[in-house]
Amino acid sequence: MSPKLSPEAGPGELGVELFTRRSGFEAALARFAGPGRRAVVMTMGALHEGHASLIRAARARAGAEGLVTVTVFVNPLQFGAGEDLDRYPRTLDADLEVAAAAGADIVFAPPVEEVYAGGEPRVRMAAGPMGERYEGASRPGHFDGMLTVVAKLLHLTRPDLAFFGEKDAQQLALIRRMVLDLDFPVEIVGVPTVREDDGLALSSRNRYLSARERSTALALSRALSEGREAGRQAAAQAPHSLSSPSSPPGPDGRSGSDGLAGPARVASPRTVRAAARAVLDAAALLEPPLVLDYVALVDPSDFTEVADDHDGEAVLAVAAKVGDTRLIDNVRLWFGVA
């Protein structure tokens, strides 16, 4: 197991150490001399089962001798005018319990002045054109702020492995692109979306939904399912039928065919788009209505819309508001014959 680290603060009996200052956290990293790898899971707190799945994945990859750090930091650079920075939930005591139960060694939960010691940074990461589409168009500057804090936390935590959820597909794609383009010495690992029993993707924002709003919000996952199933049927009817009904492995070697886990082998991007859009159009007539921001079928390498003859991996992504709550979801697909 990783060596015991002296807590700067927090409930040591939980088995996870809490650090709120860079000095204490850096001293803890310096004392770590285990043979295992370092892994980090970056969060904004309000931890739920989706975050726990990331931590468990980090624990499994780092091994018993490794070090798993969870960062908890509500990054103000990611919030635009009118967004929910002030009402974003802060639940550090509960977060420590979730992190400990999932296998974390350290929780690093710094205040803003510890992360941005000189005030709001004058030099930031730029997401470029890839960060101006879809989520970036809806939330200008969001991805610049996200990449800035991810870069800072990668420097501070110095991990071998960093784990991010596939639910935030454009975020994951941009982080991978930054790491590749700027030669960060870290492996970025995507972890599948965790869903509630009714299919809604887990999110800290789900708590804002009323019962009727939640019912409407289920159209997001239904749209993904309908798009995926329409693509499967198109594949089965194609003149050169796909040779295997199973799903292809993703970049991390996983495969899956149940629910919305893993990339499904499908055909006809036009059919996939139309089926998903039909569900979302119907949800716009509900009360309360679903207010669509976008539905897109994109190449995950650059988040550009795929052509109707696309071969290879794609992400069917959707974003919408229900009441005052904005939600996103996506599913991975694979176009082309085996």
Secondary structure, 3 states (H helix, E strand, C coil): CCCCCCCCECCHHHCCEEECCHHHHHHHHHHCCCCCCEEEEEECCCCCHHHHHHHHHHHHHHCCCCEEEEEECCCHHHCCCCCCCCCCCCCHHHHHHHHHHHCCCEEECCCHHHHCCCCCCCCCCCCCHHHCCCHHHHCCCHHHHHHHHHHHHHHHHCCCEEEEECCCHHHHHHHHHHHHHCCCCCEEEEECCCECCCCCECCHHHHHCCHHHHHHHCHHHHHHHHHHHHHHHHHHHCCCCCCCCCCCCCCCCCCCCCCCCCCEEECCHHHHHHHHHHHHHHHCCCCCCEEEEEEEEECCCCCCECCCCCCEEEEEEEEEEECCEEEEEEEEEEECCC
